[in-house]
Amino acid sequence: VSKSDRGGLRPTRRTLVRAAAGLAAAGSSLGVSGVAGAVVEAKNGAARDRAAADAIERFWGEHQGGIATPVQAHSYFAALDLQTAKRDDLIKLLQAWTAASAHMTAGQTAAPIGQDMTVPGPDTGDALGLPAARLTLTVGFGAGLFVKGGKDRYGLGAHRPPALVDLPRFNGDQLVETRTGGDLSIQACADDPQVSFHAARQLARLAYGVAEVRWAQTGYISRPDGAGTPRNLMGFRDGTSNPSVADPNAMAKLVWVGDEGPDWMRNGSYVVARRIRVALEHWDRMKIAFQEQTFGRHKYSGAPLGGHGEFDPLDLAANDQDGNPVIPESAHVRLANAATNDGAQILRRAYSYNDGVNFTAERWPPWRQGMEYDAGLFFICYQRDPRTGFIKIFENMSKFDMLNQFTTHNGGGLFACPGGIAKGEFIGQRLFDAA
Ligand code: HEM
């Protein structure tokens, strides 16, 4: 199998399973001949795989996947704490992550699976038979990679990018320590939830003894009619007014780090994640007209108040016959809009989350406040610089947004996602070359 890997014919998880099943039916086990069979099957399946190539997101290239990639249906985001004191361990981990990510995004197992049944196995097997499902893996570096508890553990302290600030404490923050921060982040997105979790889990396994998961969050979206802007759990279309990932100029201006550097961050981006619990029980009791005032958009059409179509521009200057703004002063879209924030814009890539129920609200006083569902929005946004992106926008919003009555930010983090990876390189290599 590993030979075929070098030849670029390594079986995908699908062809491997088909071959194994065929041999089992013929009364054989997946022994050495099974592996040979899998390779033959891989050749036969190559045409089929090529046909399905549009379901594979490119791994190597200028940018990491999962940022300007059209949003997949499922996400698994994990933050890890580094336990090792050795720089070499960290480098080896990033090398192993790179190799495994290249395989998995191509629909393969994390590493070639062998015939030794006495070892735990290089892949947990739960994605065997599943396609690549547009899997992307996006790795980020938290502040703790550079300096933690006053210690420069890996000789990287001087290389912490100025944009990788400590997020300020925002009005209303109820961040729970065990859901916040981390030295490394992994965002695994795919059109299949089993594929995204599988991928993050293989990377976590490769980290045993070097780093451990600190927190993780699943998320999902569903597109109305298969293609429309998804609705969040509050029933509103979410993602309408977002820079277009198909517009390289917008991405270069707003999302990708440029000359301002550091060099290893060039063509990378900064991710802010926030776990935002929504008091759905309260929201569900609100009149629709009030809900629309809260967002500044119509619920069913998604149009801005005063407009007709979902993609009509916001008219922030329009007043009604009483002289009141059509889009209220404290409506979410007014406060979030670039015009209110000196032009600041971010690329949102948020997912709904649904973690069952939790009767304790992360609010003061911390007891039941008629809240049941632990559900809401796992807000993820990418930007060239968080100081002129998320922080700039949210500082004001966190004080005045009507939506804040229903939302509690209870976790998340800020991570620097290095630029893309060229074949032969590992994730973030240029940071280690420089330091
Ligand atoms: C539970 C929390 C949140 C929910 C349910 C939510 C929902 C929405 C909805 C429904 C829209 C209008 C449709 C659209 O353009 O996508 C919107 C717009 C927007 N939201 Fe949020 N949002 C949340 C939190 C945040 C946060 C924390 C930020 C941080 C900066 C943010 C930034 C934006 C921006 C920039 C826009 C576009 C505004 C425009 O230019 O029209 N949102 N959000």
Boltz pocket constraint, residues with backbone or C-beta under 6 A from the ligand:
constraints:
  - pocket:
      binder: B
      contacts: [[A, 232], [A, 234], [A, 236], [A, 237], [A, 238], [A, 239], [A, 240], [A, 241], [A, 242], [A, 274], [A, 276], [A, 277], [A, 278], [A, 295], [A, 297], [A, 302], [A, 314], [A, 332], [A, 333], [A, 334], [A, 336], [A, 337], [A, 338], [A, 346], [A, 348], [A, 376], [A, 377], [A, 379], [A, 389], [A, 390], [A, 393], [A, 394], [A, 397], [A, 407]]
      max_distance: 6.0
